[in-house]
Amino acid sequence: MENILEFIRAALPWIAMGLLLAIFVARSAARKRKNESKSDDYGAEGMCLGMCLGTAIGTSFDNNTGIGL
């Protein structure tokens, strides 16, 4: 049982990143269909992806910066 919990703790950040990336891609595709002439700023999505990816990598290498923040 302990090995299963360790696996879940190791895999959960990567699963969350994959789901987050899929949501952003789906939202981006839906926006392109609705309004093709309007230019969008993707700064917020980039910051969210960067923070989530940094937290996932930090957790994977046993350097949990998210708890420190």
N, C-alpha and C positions, 0 to 999 in steps of 0.2 A: 504494500500500500504506500509505503514511503517513496518508492521509486516512481510510482504513478504521479504522486504530488510533485515530485521534483521535475518530472517531464512536463507536467502542466505548467509549472512556474517558468520553465525555460521556453516553452512553445507559445505561451499566451501573448507576449509582446509581438511576436512575429505574426500571429494570427490576427491580432488587432490591427497591425499595420497593413496587412493584406486587405482586410475589410475596409479600412479607411481609404486606401488607395482605390479600391473598386467603387466606393461611393463618390469620390472626387471625379473619377473618370466618367461615371454615369451622369453626374450633375453637369459636367462640362459638355458632354454630348447633347444633353437636353437643352442647355443654354444656346448652343450653336444652332439648333434647329429653330428655336423661338426667335432669336434676334441676331441675325448674321451681320448686320451693319454696325452694331454697337461694339466698341472695344471695351473689354473688361480688364480690371486690375485683379490679378491673382496673388497679391501680396499676402493676404490673410491665409489662403490655402497653403501657400509655400511655407509660411511660418508654422502653421499647424503640422504640416508634414515633417518639417525639420525638427520640431520639438519632439514629435512622436518617434521619429526615427532615432534621434539622439537618446531618448529615454530607453528605447528598445535595445539599442546597442550597449548602453551603459548597464542595463540590467543583465544582459547576456554575459558581460565580462565582470560581473559581480562588483560593479562600481555604481551603486544606486544613487544617482544624483537627484532624482525626483523626490526622494525622502528628505534630502538635505535642503531642497528649495522650500 
